[in-house]
Amino acid sequence: MPKIKTNRAAAKRFKKTGSGKFAYAKSHGSHILTKKTTKRKRSLRKKHIIDKTNEKSIRLLLPNG
């Protein structure tokens, strides 16, 4: 029986938290920062948790965590 492969694109974008949820970094935080407000840039720095509705599809892409 072959081993289940991890989707490498997903592995670079999502990290599993201690409680088993998936964290990700929001987009649009790396360039053209002059026109963005300080509040918006500060929010983009934080890690965010995947919504429960998308969690099943992420779990299929990352079977080994």
Protein Blocks (a to p, Z undefined) as FASTA:
>chain_A
ZZddddfklmmmpccdfkopacdddehilgokllpcfklmmmmmpccdddfklmmmmmmm
mmnZZ
